[in-house]
Amino acid sequence: MSCLSYCWRRGSVRRPGFTLIELLVVIAIIGVLVGLLLPAVQTAREAARRSACSNNLKQLGLAVLNYESTNGCLPPSNMDYGQARQQIVAGGTGVNSRDWSALPWLLPYLEEAAIADGAFAVMNTNMSSSVLNAAVSSHAVFGAQPSVFLCASEVSRTSLRNGLGLTNYCVSMGDQGFRLDRPTRRGPFRPGSASIPYLAHYAIAVPTYDFKPNPTRVKDITDGMSTTVLMGEAPIDDRSGLLPGGVGRVPTLSDTSPPAVCLGEVGVDGAYSANGTDSRYFHGSNWATYYNTAVVIATKPNGPRCDSGSWTYSMVPVGSYHPGGASVVMCDGAVRFVTDEIDVGDEATAGPSYHPPSLMQVASGRGVWGALGTAQGGEVVGNDW
Protein backbone atom coordinates (compact mmCIF):
# COMPACT_ATOMS: atom_id res chain seq x y z
CA MET A 1 0.00 0.00 0.00
CA SER A 2 1.35 3.34 -0.98
CA CYS A 3 1.88 6.10 1.56
CA LEU A 4 -0.71 8.27 -0.19
CA SER A 5 -3.34 5.56 0.10
CA TYR A 6 -2.52 4.92 3.78
CA CYS A 7 -2.65 8.57 4.73
CA TRP A 8 -5.98 8.99 2.92
CA ARG A 9 -7.44 6.03 4.80
CA ARG A 10 -6.20 7.38 8.22
CA GLY A 11 -7.75 10.73 7.51
CA SER A 12 -11.07 9.14 6.73
CA VAL A 13 -11.29 7.36 10.13
CA ARG A 14 -14.02 8.93 12.31
CA ARG A 15 -12.56 10.54 15.41
CA PRO A 16 -14.31 10.07 18.80
CA GLY A 17 -16.32 13.09 20.33
CA PHE A 18 -19.47 14.14 22.25
CA THR A 19 -22.87 13.72 20.72
CA LEU A 20 -25.52 16.38 21.34
CA ILE A 21 -27.35 14.09 23.76
CA GLU A 22 -24.19 13.44 25.74
CA LEU A 23 -23.49 17.18 25.94
CA LEU A 24 -27.00 17.87 27.24
CA VAL A 25 -26.63 15.16 29.87
CA VAL A 26 -23.34 16.67 31.08
CA ILE A 27 -24.91 20.14 31.26
CA ALA A 28 -27.83 18.72 33.23
CA ILE A 29 -25.47 17.01 35.69
CA ILE A 30 -23.50 20.22 36.18
CA GLY A 31 -26.77 22.09 36.77
CA VAL A 32 -27.83 19.60 39.44
CA LEU A 33 -24.45 19.87 41.16
CA VAL A 34 -24.61 23.67 41.16
CA GLY A 35 -28.16 23.48 42.52
CA LEU A 36 -26.92 21.26 45.35
CA LEU A 37 -23.87 23.40 46.03
CA LEU A 38 -25.53 26.84 46.00
CA PRO A 39 -27.63 26.35 49.18
CA ALA A 40 -24.54 25.07 50.96
CA VAL A 41 -22.62 28.18 49.89
CA GLN A 42 -25.48 30.42 50.99
CA THR A 43 -25.70 28.61 54.32
CA ALA A 44 -21.96 29.03 54.85
CA ARG A 45 -22.18 32.74 54.02
CA GLU A 46 -25.10 33.24 56.42
CA ALA A 47 -23.20 31.35 59.12
CA ALA A 48 -20.31 33.77 58.64
CA ARG A 49 -22.66 36.76 58.81
CA ARG A 50 -24.31 35.44 61.95
CA SER A 51 -20.90 34.89 63.51
CA ALA A 52 -19.93 38.49 62.70
CA CYS A 53 -23.20 39.70 64.20
CA SER A 54 -22.56 37.72 67.37
CA ASN A 55 -19.12 39.28 67.56
CA ASN A 56 -20.67 42.77 67.36
CA LEU A 57 -23.01 41.95 70.23
CA LYS A 58 -20.11 40.52 72.20
CA GLN A 59 -18.21 43.80 71.80
CA LEU A 60 -21.26 45.81 72.83
CA GLY A 61 -21.84 43.62 75.87
CA LEU A 62 -18.22 44.05 76.96
CA ALA A 63 -18.49 47.81 76.35
CA VAL A 64 -21.47 47.98 78.72
CA LEU A 65 -19.60 45.99 81.36
CA ASN A 66 -16.50 48.16 80.98
CA TYR A 67 -18.67 51.26 81.28
CA GLU A 68 -20.20 49.85 84.47
CA SER A 69 -16.78 48.99 85.86
CA THR A 70 -15.56 52.54 85.21
CA ASN A 71 -18.67 54.47 86.25
CA GLY A 72 -20.34 52.23 88.79
CA CYS A 73 -23.56 51.82 86.77
CA LEU A 74 -24.88 50.87 83.37
CA PRO A 75 -25.15 53.63 80.77
CA PRO A 76 -28.56 55.30 80.66
CA SER A 77 -31.13 53.88 78.27
CA ASN A 78 -32.08 57.49 77.55
CA MET A 79 -30.82 60.78 78.88
CA ASP A 80 -32.55 64.03 79.79
CA TYR A 81 -29.50 65.88 78.52
CA GLY A 82 -31.09 69.26 77.96
CA GLN A 83 -32.39 69.38 81.53
CA ALA A 84 -28.89 68.65 82.78
CA ARG A 85 -27.45 71.39 80.61
CA GLN A 86 -29.82 74.09 81.81
CA GLN A 87 -27.97 74.30 85.10
CA ILE A 88 -24.78 75.56 83.49
CA VAL A 89 -26.24 77.63 80.66
CA ALA A 90 -26.91 81.17 81.86
CA GLY A 91 -30.58 81.93 81.48
CA GLY A 92 -31.24 78.50 80.00
CA THR A 93 -34.75 77.13 80.32
CA GLY A 94 -33.81 73.53 79.57
CA VAL A 95 -34.98 71.27 76.82
CA ASN A 96 -36.88 68.03 77.31
CA SER A 97 -34.52 65.65 75.53
CA ARG A 98 -35.00 62.37 77.29
CA ASP A 99 -34.45 60.65 73.98
CA TRP A 100 -30.65 60.64 73.69
CA SER A 101 -29.76 56.93 73.50
CA ALA A 102 -27.33 54.66 75.36
CA LEU A 103 -25.08 54.06 72.36
CA PRO A 104 -23.10 57.34 72.43
CA TRP A 105 -21.95 56.43 75.96
CA LEU A 106 -20.52 53.15 74.68
CA LEU A 107 -18.47 54.65 71.84
CA PRO A 108 -15.32 55.31 73.94
CA TYR A 109 -15.34 51.62 74.92
CA LEU A 110 -15.61 50.54 71.29
CA GLU A 111 -12.49 52.42 70.13
CA GLU A 112 -14.72 55.20 68.76
CA ALA A 113 -13.74 57.99 71.17
CA ALA A 114 -13.47 60.53 68.35
CA ILE A 115 -17.11 59.99 67.37
CA ALA A 116 -18.11 60.17 71.05
CA ASP A 117 -16.32 63.49 71.55
CA GLY A 118 -17.95 64.91 68.44
CA ALA A 119 -21.39 63.69 69.47
CA PHE A 120 -21.20 65.14 72.95
CA ALA A 121 -19.79 68.41 71.64
CA VAL A 122 -22.98 68.80 69.60
CA MET A 123 -25.12 67.69 72.54
CA ASN A 124 -23.40 70.25 74.78
CA THR A 125 -24.13 73.03 72.31
CA ASN A 126 -27.62 72.13 71.17
CA MET A 127 -28.98 70.21 74.15
CA SER A 128 -32.08 68.81 72.48
CA SER A 129 -31.94 65.76 70.27
CA SER A 130 -34.16 67.68 67.85
CA VAL A 131 -30.86 68.71 66.23
CA LEU A 132 -30.98 65.27 64.60
CA ASN A 133 -33.95 66.39 62.55
CA ALA A 134 -31.74 68.93 60.80
CA ALA A 135 -29.56 68.16 57.82
CA VAL A 136 -26.76 65.86 58.87
CA SER A 137 -24.29 68.20 57.18
CA SER A 138 -24.79 70.48 60.17
CA HIS A 139 -23.99 67.68 62.62
CA ALA A 140 -21.97 65.25 60.55
CA VAL A 141 -20.83 63.22 63.53
CA PHE A 142 -24.29 61.63 63.73
CA GLY A 143 -23.88 60.45 60.17
CA ALA A 144 -20.88 58.36 61.19
CA GLN A 145 -21.45 54.63 60.84
CA PRO A 146 -19.52 52.55 63.39
CA SER A 147 -19.27 49.09 61.85
CA VAL A 148 -20.05 47.47 65.20
CA PHE A 149 -23.57 48.94 65.03
CA LEU A 150 -24.57 47.04 61.86
CA CYS A 151 -25.32 43.34 61.41
CA ALA A 152 -23.84 41.78 58.26
CA SER A 153 -27.23 40.23 57.41
CA GLU A 154 -29.10 43.54 57.52
CA VAL A 155 -30.64 44.38 54.15
CA SER A 156 -31.33 48.09 54.79
CA ARG A 157 -27.91 49.69 54.69
CA THR A 158 -28.65 53.21 53.44
CA SER A 159 -29.73 56.12 55.60
CA LEU A 160 -33.46 56.44 56.18
CA ARG A 161 -33.41 60.16 56.89
CA ASN A 162 -31.00 63.05 56.92
CA GLY A 163 -27.93 60.85 56.40
CA LEU A 164 -27.99 59.60 60.00
CA GLY A 165 -26.01 56.52 61.02
CA LEU A 166 -27.95 53.27 61.49
CA THR A 167 -27.97 50.60 64.17
CA ASN A 168 -29.24 47.03 64.53
CA TYR A 169 -28.40 46.76 68.22
CA CYS A 170 -30.73 47.93 70.95
CA VAL A 171 -30.92 48.00 74.74
CA SER A 172 -33.49 45.78 76.44
CA MET A 173 -36.43 47.51 78.12
CA GLY A 174 -37.80 44.33 79.68
CA ASP A 175 -40.93 42.27 79.18
CA GLN A 176 -43.46 44.94 78.24
CA GLY A 177 -43.94 47.89 75.93
CA PHE A 178 -42.34 51.11 77.03
CA ARG A 179 -43.06 54.80 77.18
CA LEU A 180 -40.32 57.31 76.63
CA ASP A 181 -40.74 59.22 79.89
CA ARG A 182 -41.21 56.33 82.33
CA PRO A 183 -38.58 56.59 85.10
CA THR A 184 -38.41 52.82 85.66
CA ARG A 185 -37.94 49.80 83.44
CA ARG A 186 -38.34 46.08 84.04
CA GLY A 187 -35.20 45.35 82.02
CA PRO A 188 -31.59 46.08 83.06
CA PHE A 189 -31.43 49.66 81.77
CA ARG A 190 -32.83 52.83 83.38
CA PRO A 191 -33.18 56.40 82.16
CA GLY A 192 -30.16 58.41 83.19
CA SER A 193 -29.52 61.50 85.27
CA ALA A 194 -26.66 63.95 85.34
CA SER A 195 -25.22 62.13 88.34
CA ILE A 196 -23.64 59.63 85.95
CA PRO A 197 -19.86 60.15 86.30
CA TYR A 198 -19.23 60.24 82.55
CA LEU A 199 -20.98 63.60 82.42
CA ALA A 200 -18.21 65.17 84.49
CA HIS A 201 -16.00 64.90 81.43
CA TYR A 202 -18.35 67.32 79.69
CA ALA A 203 -18.69 69.68 82.69
CA ILE A 204 -22.34 68.86 83.36
CA ALA A 205 -23.63 69.79 86.81
CA VAL A 206 -26.05 67.62 88.79
CA PRO A 207 -29.59 68.84 88.05
CA THR A 208 -32.49 69.36 90.45
CA TYR A 209 -35.33 68.18 88.24
CA ASP A 210 -37.60 65.24 89.11
CA PHE A 211 -36.50 62.95 86.30
CA LYS A 212 -33.59 61.52 88.24
CA PRO A 213 -33.79 57.76 88.87
CA ASN A 214 -30.92 55.67 90.11
CA PRO A 215 -28.92 54.11 87.26
CA THR A 216 -28.65 50.31 87.36
CA ARG A 217 -25.68 48.69 89.03
CA VAL A 218 -24.63 45.10 88.47
CA LYS A 219 -25.81 44.17 91.95
CA ASP A 220 -29.29 45.44 91.04
CA ILE A 221 -29.69 42.70 88.41
CA THR A 222 -30.92 40.18 90.96
CA ASP A 223 -32.33 37.70 88.43
CA GLY A 224 -28.78 36.78 87.44
CA MET A 225 -26.34 38.17 84.90
CA SER A 226 -26.43 35.03 82.74
CA THR A 227 -30.24 34.90 82.60
CA THR A 228 -31.06 38.56 81.88
CA VAL A 229 -31.01 39.95 78.34
CA LEU A 230 -28.85 43.05 78.07
CA MET A 231 -29.12 43.96 74.38
CA GLY A 232 -30.56 42.40 71.26
CA GLU A 233 -30.58 42.90 67.52
CA ALA A 234 -33.52 44.22 65.51
CA PRO A 235 -33.97 44.89 61.79
CA ILE A 236 -33.90 48.48 60.61
CA ASP A 237 -37.33 49.75 59.61
CA ASP A 238 -37.52 49.09 55.87
CA ARG A 239 -40.80 51.05 55.39
CA SER A 240 -42.37 48.05 53.64
CA GLY A 241 -45.15 47.29 56.09
CA LEU A 242 -43.95 43.67 56.09
CA LEU A 243 -42.16 41.65 58.74
CA PRO A 244 -39.45 41.49 59.83
CA GLY A 245 -38.49 45.05 58.89
CA GLY A 246 -41.81 46.87 59.01
CA VAL A 247 -43.26 48.66 62.03
CA GLY A 248 -47.01 48.94 62.49
CA ARG A 249 -48.90 51.81 64.03
CA VAL A 250 -51.35 51.21 66.88
CA PRO A 251 -52.66 54.53 68.27
CA THR A 252 -54.18 52.76 71.30
CA LEU A 253 -50.85 51.22 72.37
CA SER A 254 -49.86 51.74 76.01
CA ASP A 255 -47.06 50.52 78.25
CA THR A 256 -49.28 47.70 79.59
CA SER A 257 -50.66 46.59 76.20
CA PRO A 258 -50.29 42.86 75.39
CA PRO A 259 -48.35 41.78 72.30
CA ALA A 260 -51.67 40.69 70.79
CA VAL A 261 -52.38 44.38 70.11
CA CYS A 262 -49.54 44.38 67.59
CA LEU A 263 -50.54 40.93 66.31
CA GLY A 264 -53.96 42.32 65.46
CA GLU A 265 -52.42 44.70 62.95
CA VAL A 266 -50.95 41.92 60.79
CA GLY A 267 -53.08 40.58 57.96
CA VAL A 268 -53.18 37.07 56.51
CA ASP A 269 -50.65 38.10 53.88
CA GLY A 270 -48.13 39.07 56.55
CA ALA A 271 -48.54 42.79 55.87
CA TYR A 272 -49.64 45.38 58.39
CA SER A 273 -53.05 46.94 57.91
CA ALA A 274 -53.46 50.32 56.23
CA ASN A 275 -53.43 51.86 59.68
CA GLY A 276 -50.20 50.09 60.51
CA THR A 277 -48.23 51.14 57.46
CA ASP A 278 -48.76 54.82 58.30
CA SER A 279 -45.93 54.69 60.82
CA ARG A 280 -43.10 57.17 60.98
CA TYR A 281 -41.13 55.19 63.50
CA PHE A 282 -37.89 54.64 61.56
CA HIS A 283 -36.62 52.05 64.03
CA GLY A 284 -32.84 51.73 63.87
CA SER A 285 -32.51 54.86 61.73
CA ASN A 286 -30.30 56.70 64.21
CA TRP A 287 -27.92 55.32 66.82
CA ALA A 288 -28.12 58.52 68.90
CA THR A 289 -31.87 58.48 69.54
CA TYR A 290 -33.44 56.33 72.25
CA TYR A 291 -36.69 55.32 70.56
CA ASN A 292 -34.68 53.99 67.61
CA THR A 293 -32.43 51.88 69.85
CA ALA A 294 -34.64 49.99 72.31
CA VAL A 295 -36.33 46.58 72.16
CA VAL A 296 -38.72 44.69 74.41
CA ILE A 297 -38.68 41.06 75.51
CA ALA A 298 -42.47 40.94 75.46
CA THR A 299 -43.19 39.06 72.26
CA LYS A 300 -41.34 36.39 70.31
CA PRO A 301 -38.29 37.24 68.19
CA ASN A 302 -39.30 38.50 64.74
CA GLY A 303 -42.83 39.05 66.02
CA PRO A 304 -45.02 42.06 65.19
CA ARG A 305 -43.49 45.48 65.80
CA CYS A 306 -45.65 48.49 66.55
CA ASP A 307 -45.65 51.98 68.05
CA SER A 308 -48.35 54.46 68.95
CA GLY A 309 -47.59 56.70 66.00
CA SER A 310 -46.17 59.53 68.06
CA TRP A 311 -43.17 57.58 69.39
CA THR A 312 -44.64 57.82 72.90
CA TYR A 313 -45.30 54.09 73.25
CA SER A 314 -43.41 51.32 71.51
CA MET A 315 -43.31 47.53 71.35
CA VAL A 316 -40.47 46.43 69.07
CA PRO A 317 -39.11 42.93 69.81
CA VAL A 318 -35.73 41.55 68.88
CA GLY A 319 -35.48 40.21 65.35
CA SER A 320 -33.13 39.71 62.44
CA TYR A 321 -32.64 38.43 58.90
CA HIS A 322 -30.95 35.31 60.31
CA PRO A 323 -33.17 32.30 59.64
CA GLY A 324 -35.16 31.14 62.65
CA GLY A 325 -34.41 33.74 65.28
CA ALA A 326 -32.13 36.52 66.48
CA SER A 327 -29.08 37.04 68.69
CA VAL A 328 -28.93 38.68 72.10
CA VAL A 329 -26.16 39.39 74.56
CA MET A 330 -26.76 38.60 78.21
CA CYS A 331 -25.68 40.78 81.12
CA ASP A 332 -22.61 38.59 81.67
CA GLY A 333 -21.43 39.24 78.11
CA ALA A 334 -22.44 35.84 76.69
CA VAL A 335 -24.10 35.89 73.26
CA ARG A 336 -27.09 33.59 72.70
CA PHE A 337 -29.22 32.85 69.64
CA VAL A 338 -32.93 32.90 70.47
CA THR A 339 -35.29 30.95 68.22
CA ASP A 340 -38.65 32.24 67.08
CA GLU A 341 -40.27 29.34 68.92
CA ILE A 342 -39.17 30.27 72.45
CA ASP A 343 -41.95 30.18 75.06
CA VAL A 344 -43.60 33.62 75.32
CA GLY A 345 -46.60 32.74 77.50
CA ASP A 346 -50.00 34.28 76.84
CA GLU A 347 -49.57 37.14 74.38
CA ALA A 348 -53.13 38.33 75.03
CA THR A 349 -52.48 39.20 78.69
CA ALA A 350 -51.71 42.81 79.59
CA GLY A 351 -48.36 43.56 81.20
CA PRO A 352 -47.79 45.14 84.63
CA SER A 353 -47.75 48.87 85.12
CA TYR A 354 -44.58 50.81 85.86
CA HIS A 355 -46.06 52.27 89.02
CA PRO A 356 -45.40 51.81 91.83
CA PRO A 357 -41.70 50.90 91.45
CA SER A 358 -42.34 47.72 93.47
CA LEU A 359 -43.83 46.26 90.29
CA MET A 360 -40.24 45.90 89.09
CA GLN A 361 -40.12 42.80 91.31
CA VAL A 362 -43.21 41.12 89.79
CA ALA A 363 -42.58 37.89 87.85
CA SER A 364 -43.12 38.04 84.10
CA GLY A 365 -46.22 36.64 82.44
CA ARG A 366 -44.40 36.22 79.12
CA GLY A 367 -43.09 32.71 79.66
CA VAL A 368 -39.39 31.83 79.54
CA TRP A 369 -38.67 34.70 77.17
CA GLY A 370 -40.27 37.29 79.43
CA ALA A 371 -38.41 35.91 82.43
CA LEU A 372 -35.16 36.47 80.55
CA GLY A 373 -36.23 40.08 80.00
CA THR A 374 -36.72 41.08 83.63
CA ALA A 375 -33.83 42.17 85.83
CA GLN A 376 -35.63 41.83 89.17
CA GLY A 377 -38.65 39.61 88.46
CA GLY A 378 -37.51 36.79 90.72
CA GLU A 379 -37.98 34.06 88.10
CA VAL A 380 -35.72 31.02 87.98
CA VAL A 381 -34.58 30.22 84.43
CA GLY A 382 -32.15 27.51 83.39
CA ASN A 383 -29.71 27.64 80.50
CA ASP A 384 -31.54 25.14 78.28
CA TRP A 385 -33.77 27.64 76.47
Helices and strands as residue ranges (DSSP letters): H 3-11, H 20-71, E 78-79, H 81-85, E 100-101, H 103-106, G 107-110, H 113-126, G 129-133, G 136-138, G 140-143, G 147-149, E 169-172, E 178-179, G 197-202, G 218-220, G 225-227, E 229-233, E 248-249, H 260-263, G 276-278, G 290-292, E 294-295, E 306-307, E 313-315, E 325-330, E 335-339, G 357-361, H 367-373
